């Protein structure tokens, strides 16, 4: 507990420092890299849009070498919301295309949860998928597949209504849609052949999988925790927000070229053998830099708490 308190305090300190510098795209606690390769050493990491050599920096531009007794590292990485899509049909289940019809927002259905107030089943995804705009309102029509997946002349298939969502000010991008009476659903992940079950907390080095709309079934390792990353939501009518999350990179034991792509927003990262749900994907790579394959995800336990929901 003392170690966790120290790392959380160090990340909070790093975030305060980051807000004084241009070009910083996130801070977290995670594995230190050397020559582009992950080591087993851990420390505070500043993510930057463009990494510069020590010789190119003036003293006021230098980031600390150490915070709260933890070594600091600098990673080159830029993040953006991963909305958009391809088509997939069937009963409601993790990995399907879903979105807000009037706001024309599309992404991935993460999993099925229950509304704690009514006990009714709901779809879980990101705010920028199920709401898709600051103009969205409760009762907006949620369709599957999402609007961007519909072909010319295809009828929209209503499956839910927008119920509630997180306040982006609080650092979480998530929302619920109450499932329409008569629509069938399941938390069974066909790719892993397992049902998604209760949430557990992410830890460094944890191996996870997810079914995303675009990149499909991919494997990753939790590379950073307790992070905070500025994400631009201006295309959704909002502004840049510092979002809390974990940092994921490809599992070296897999052959996945991509772990998240546009359209994968809202997918749930989980443990392949147990089905324990861990994190809600909300952002990913922009393809720039030597470490250009990564994903960002919210702690699912906190998402569930903020949305006043529960995992069946």
MIZADO-346337 format. One record per residue (C-alpha): residue in three letters; chain; x, y, z. Coordinates in Angstrom, 3 decimals, padded with zeros to 6 digits. Layout:
resn,chain,x,y,z
ala,A,X,Y,Z;
...
END
This chain:
resn,chain,x,y,z
unk,A,000.000,000.000,000.000;
unk,A,002.868,002.365,000.837;
unk,A,004.472,001.679,-002.564;
unk,A,001.172,002.335,-004.371;
unk,A,000.737,005.582,-002.429;
unk,A,004.222,006.671,-003.439;
unk,A,003.667,005.943,-007.142;
unk,A,000.260,007.650,-007.209;
unk,A,001.778,010.693,-005.520;
unk,A,004.671,010.717,-007.973;
unk,A,002.320,010.496,-010.979;
unk,A,000.213,013.352,-009.586;
unk,A,003.402,015.407,-009.205;
unk,A,004.406,014.499,-012.769;
unk,A,001.012,015.632,-014.057;
unk,A,001.460,019.033,-012.414;
unk,A,004.877,019.329,-014.061;
unk,A,003.474,018.163,-017.427;
unk,A,000.876,020.907,-017.502;
unk,A,003.679,023.490,-017.583;
unk,A,005.244,021.991,-020.722;
unk,A,004.016,021.883,-024.324;
unk,A,004.074,018.570,-026.185;
unk,A,003.551,016.233,-023.221;
unk,A,000.921,013.612,-024.099;
unk,A,000.687,011.725,-020.816;
unk,A,002.263,010.625,-017.555;
unk,A,002.141,007.269,-015.788;
unk,A,004.066,004.686,-013.745;
unk,A,005.420,001.793,-015.776;
unk,A,008.310,-000.069,-017.332;
unk,A,011.413,001.909,-018.279;
unk,A,012.647,001.628,-021.888;
unk,A,016.238,001.563,-023.102;
unk,A,017.057,001.852,-026.818;
unk,A,013.404,001.201,-027.652;
unk,A,013.199,-002.022,-025.624;
unk,A,011.296,-002.572,-022.399;
unk,A,013.368,-003.349,-019.305;
unk,A,012.154,-004.705,-015.980;
unk,A,012.964,-001.436,-014.235;
unk,A,009.981,000.722,-013.277;
unk,A,009.532,004.436,-012.864;
unk,A,007.607,007.611,-013.745;
unk,A,007.151,008.096,-017.487;
unk,A,006.566,011.352,-019.371;
unk,A,004.981,010.704,-022.796;
unk,A,005.865,013.350,-025.400;
unk,A,004.787,014.099,-028.960;
unk,A,008.389,014.392,-030.119;
unk,A,011.421,013.189,-028.218;
unk,A,014.564,015.329,-028.321;
unk,A,018.118,014.569,-027.302;
unk,A,019.565,016.066,-024.147;
unk,A,021.804,018.325,-026.262;
unk,A,018.713,019.907,-027.909;
unk,A,017.151,020.948,-024.605;
unk,A,017.616,024.140,-022.643;
unk,A,017.546,023.879,-018.845;
unk,A,013.924,025.146,-018.523;
unk,A,012.833,022.431,-020.984;
unk,A,014.379,019.535,-019.076;
unk,A,012.131,017.077,-017.282;
unk,A,013.232,015.666,-013.893;
unk,A,015.452,012.597,-013.740;
unk,A,013.728,011.431,-010.554;
unk,A,010.477,012.036,-008.642;
unk,A,009.699,010.790,-005.121;
unk,A,012.710,008.482,-005.351;
unk,A,011.518,006.960,-008.647;
unk,A,013.522,007.156,-011.888;
unk,A,011.893,009.143,-014.722;
unk,A,011.790,008.129,-018.384;
unk,A,010.555,009.825,-021.573;
unk,A,008.503,007.948,-024.213;
unk,A,007.441,009.248,-027.620;
unk,A,003.711,008.628,-028.059;
unk,A,000.572,010.522,-029.117;
unk,A,-003.004,009.375,-028.451;
unk,A,-006.444,009.925,-029.949;
unk,A,-009.952,008.486,-029.432;
unk,A,-010.493,005.347,-031.523;
unk,A,-013.992,005.827,-032.905;
unk,A,-015.172,004.662,-036.413;
unk,A,-015.830,001.075,-037.559;
unk,A,-016.514,-001.936,-039.758;
unk,A,-019.673,-004.016,-039.851;
unk,A,-020.505,-006.981,-037.617;
unk,A,-023.993,-008.294,-036.892;
unk,A,-025.596,-010.724,-034.433;
unk,A,-027.026,-010.689,-030.905;
unk,A,-025.482,-008.094,-028.632;
unk,A,-022.087,-009.306,-027.414;
unk,A,-018.572,-007.961,-026.772;
unk,A,-016.795,-006.732,-029.902;
unk,A,-019.789,-005.722,-032.025;
unk,A,-020.254,-002.443,-033.888;
unk,A,-022.524,-000.075,-031.955;
unk,A,-023.212,003.651,-031.785;
unk,A,-025.449,006.686,-031.373;
unk,A,-027.659,007.102,-034.445;
unk,A,-028.562,010.828,-034.204;
unk,A,-024.948,011.791,-033.379;
unk,A,-023.478,009.442,-036.062;
unk,A,-020.963,008.005,-033.572;
unk,A,-019.670,004.438,-033.902;
unk,A,-017.334,002.176,-031.955;
unk,A,-017.237,-001.138,-030.090;
unk,A,-019.648,-002.709,-027.604;
unk,A,-017.501,-003.517,-024.562;
unk,A,-019.753,-005.799,-022.547;
unk,A,-023.189,-006.161,-020.995;
unk,A,-023.693,-004.754,-017.480;
unk,A,-026.683,-004.024,-015.255;
unk,A,-028.046,-000.670,-014.120;
unk,A,-027.740,-000.679,-010.329;
unk,A,-030.872,001.424,-009.954;
unk,A,-033.256,-000.766,-011.970;
unk,A,-031.366,-004.028,-012.524;
unk,A,-032.024,-003.725,-016.251;
unk,A,-029.341,-004.856,-018.744;
unk,A,-027.246,-002.211,-020.492;
unk,A,-024.522,-001.975,-023.114;
unk,A,-021.227,-000.480,-021.929;
unk,A,-018.906,001.493,-024.183;
unk,A,-017.211,004.910,-024.315;
unk,A,-018.946,008.275,-024.048;
unk,A,-017.610,009.189,-027.488;
unk,A,-019.244,006.021,-028.888;
unk,A,-022.669,005.899,-027.182;
unk,A,-023.100,009.692,-026.855;
unk,A,-020.656,010.971,-029.438;
unk,A,-021.352,014.651,-028.803;
unk,A,-021.911,017.170,-026.053;
unk,A,-025.340,017.602,-027.690;
unk,A,-026.328,013.995,-026.879;
unk,A,-029.162,013.389,-024.463;
unk,A,-030.687,010.551,-022.485;
unk,A,-032.944,008.502,-024.738;
unk,A,-030.811,008.922,-027.878;
unk,A,-031.207,005.909,-030.140;
unk,A,-028.366,003.357,-029.935;
unk,A,-028.088,001.082,-032.972;
unk,A,-026.190,-002.083,-033.850;
unk,A,-024.275,-001.982,-036.100;
unk,A,-023.228,001.613,-035.489;
unk,A,-024.097,004.345,-037.992;
unk,A,-020.712,004.268,-039.737;
unk,A,-021.149,000.528,-040.333;
unk,A,-024.476,000.865,-042.123;
unk,A,-024.402,000.468,-045.893;
unk,A,-026.359,002.673,-048.246;
unk,A,-030.042,001.961,-047.710;
unk,A,-029.483,-000.343,-044.724;
unk,A,-032.126,000.185,-042.022;
unk,A,-030.917,001.196,-038.547;
unk,A,-031.460,-001.525,-035.943;
unk,A,-032.274,000.065,-032.578;
unk,A,-030.978,-001.997,-029.655;
unk,A,-030.791,000.466,-026.758;
unk,A,-031.311,004.030,-025.549;
unk,A,-028.597,006.232,-024.081;
unk,A,-028.981,006.071,-020.297;
unk,A,-026.099,007.876,-018.569;
unk,A,-022.467,008.769,-019.043;
unk,A,-019.386,009.889,-017.142;
unk,A,-018.339,013.512,-016.784;
unk,A,-015.184,013.938,-018.893;
unk,A,-013.988,016.417,-016.254;
unk,A,-013.490,013.412,-013.966;
unk,A,-011.059,011.741,-016.378;
unk,A,-013.271,008.912,-017.619;
unk,A,-014.885,008.394,-021.046;
unk,A,-017.706,005.853,-020.618;
unk,A,-021.446,005.483,-021.078;
unk,A,-024.388,003.103,-020.732;
unk,A,-027.262,002.360,-023.071;
unk,A,-030.312,000.556,-021.667;
unk,A,-031.085,-002.449,-023.858;
unk,A,-034.436,-002.407,-025.642;
unk,A,-037.005,-004.960,-024.490;
unk,A,-036.814,-008.131,-026.573;
unk,A,-033.227,-007.657,-027.812;
unk,A,-031.065,-010.712,-027.070;
unk,A,-027.607,-010.348,-025.543;
unk,A,-024.677,-012.279,-024.088;
unk,A,-021.331,-011.581,-022.414;
unk,A,-019.766,-014.526,-024.219;
unk,A,-016.601,-013.673,-026.121;
unk,A,-016.431,-015.996,-029.104;
unk,A,-012.747,-015.294,-029.786;
unk,A,-011.689,-016.497,-026.325;
unk,A,-014.698,-018.820,-025.915;
unk,A,-015.370,-017.487,-022.441;
unk,A,-017.905,-015.288,-020.647;
unk,A,-016.722,-011.943,-019.295;
unk,A,-017.189,-011.884,-015.529;
unk,A,-016.402,-009.730,-012.480;
unk,A,-013.789,-006.992,-012.638;
unk,A,-010.249,-007.150,-011.249;
unk,A,-007.606,-004.441,-010.976;
unk,A,-004.827,-004.063,-013.573;
unk,A,-001.230,-004.637,-012.522;
unk,A,002.047,-004.065,-014.332;
unk,A,002.934,-006.984,-016.594;
unk,A,-000.629,-008.374,-016.647;
unk,A,-001.483,-010.111,-019.930;
unk,A,-004.840,-009.129,-021.424;
unk,A,-006.893,-009.658,-024.578;
unk,A,-009.777,-007.807,-026.207;
unk,A,-012.170,-008.072,-029.152;
unk,A,-012.267,-004.761,-030.995;
unk,A,-014.373,-003.859,-033.963;
unk,A,-011.444,-003.075,-036.252;
unk,A,-008.325,-004.856,-034.968;
unk,A,-010.412,-007.821,-033.760;
unk,A,-008.867,-010.198,-031.169;
unk,A,-005.541,-008.872,-029.919;
unk,A,-003.184,-009.485,-027.012;
unk,A,-001.360,-006.917,-024.901;
unk,A,000.608,-006.381,-021.699;
unk,A,-000.127,-003.699,-019.115;
unk,A,002.918,-001.493,-019.521;
unk,A,001.908,001.487,-017.346;
unk,A,-000.610,002.173,-014.567;
unk,A,-002.103,005.152,-012.722;
unk,A,-001.606,007.285,-015.829;
unk,A,-003.134,010.533,-017.019;
unk,A,-003.186,011.563,-020.686;
unk,A,-004.515,014.698,-022.463;
unk,A,-006.996,013.572,-025.151;
unk,A,-008.508,015.942,-027.714;
unk,A,-012.326,015.712,-027.787;
unk,A,-012.877,018.807,-029.928;
unk,A,-014.349,016.712,-032.750;
unk,A,-017.080,015.675,-030.287;
unk,A,-017.895,019.258,-029.322;
unk,A,-015.733,019.279,-026.214;
unk,A,-012.095,020.160,-025.532;
unk,A,-008.843,018.483,-024.455;
unk,A,-009.270,016.507,-021.224;
unk,A,-006.743,014.738,-018.991;
unk,A,-008.018,011.164,-018.942;
unk,A,-007.055,008.536,-016.345;
unk,A,-005.954,005.149,-017.556;
unk,A,-003.515,002.314,-018.025;
unk,A,-001.043,001.961,-020.901;
unk,A,-000.913,-001.248,-022.963;
unk,A,001.630,-002.500,-025.510;
unk,A,001.666,-005.631,-027.718;
unk,A,002.314,-008.917,-025.953;
unk,A,005.725,-010.072,-027.253;
unk,A,004.409,-013.651,-027.273;
unk,A,001.776,-012.731,-029.881;
unk,A,002.143,-011.730,-033.534;
unk,A,-000.373,-008.886,-033.510;
unk,A,000.697,-005.986,-035.747;
unk,A,-001.934,-003.734,-034.148;
unk,A,-003.594,-003.933,-030.727;
unk,A,-006.099,-001.117,-031.286;
unk,A,-007.356,000.808,-034.324;
unk,A,-010.032,003.380,-035.137;
unk,A,-013.300,001.679,-034.235;
unk,A,-011.962,-000.220,-031.202;
unk,A,-013.043,002.431,-028.688;
unk,A,-015.289,000.877,-026.058;
unk,A,-013.846,-002.637,-026.192;
unk,A,-013.045,-004.358,-022.901;
unk,A,-009.616,-005.782,-022.042;
unk,A,-009.892,-009.009,-020.041;
unk,A,-007.936,-012.059,-018.914;
unk,A,-008.190,-014.752,-021.551;
unk,A,-008.399,-017.785,-019.260;
unk,A,-010.544,-016.408,-016.435;
unk,A,-012.724,-013.907,-018.307;
unk,A,-012.099,-011.310,-015.577;
unk,A,-012.772,-007.872,-017.063;
unk,A,-009.998,-005.347,-016.407;
unk,A,-010.158,-002.186,-018.517;
unk,A,-012.227,-000.170,-021.009;
unk,A,-010.345,000.834,-024.158;
unk,A,-010.728,004.538,-024.977;
unk,A,-007.724,005.657,-027.034;
unk,A,-004.790,004.394,-029.018;
unk,A,-001.877,004.990,-031.298;
unk,A,-001.441,007.643,-033.940;
unk,A,001.272,005.622,-035.712;
unk,A,004.087,008.058,-034.897;
unk,A,007.359,007.262,-033.146;
unk,A,009.453,004.156,-032.393;
unk,A,006.927,002.889,-029.825;
unk,A,003.908,003.612,-032.003;
unk,A,001.781,000.599,-031.066;
unk,A,-000.103,001.137,-027.833;
unk,A,-003.528,001.508,-026.262;
unk,A,-005.035,003.446,-023.364;
unk,A,-007.826,002.044,-021.196;
unk,A,-009.731,003.017,-018.050;
unk,A,-009.795,000.814,-014.948;
unk,A,-013.098,-001.011,-015.425;
unk,A,-013.871,-001.189,-011.703;
unk,A,-013.841,002.618,-011.542;
unk,A,-015.926,002.900,-014.739;
unk,A,-018.582,000.632,-013.254;
unk,A,-018.602,002.665,-010.055;
unk,A,-018.932,006.013,-011.839;
unk,A,-021.791,004.738,-014.019;
unk,A,-023.671,003.238,-011.061;
unk,A,-023.683,-000.148,-012.748;
unk,A,-022.637,-003.686,-011.889;
unk,A,-021.178,-006.610,-013.775;
unk,A,-023.663,-009.523,-013.821;
END
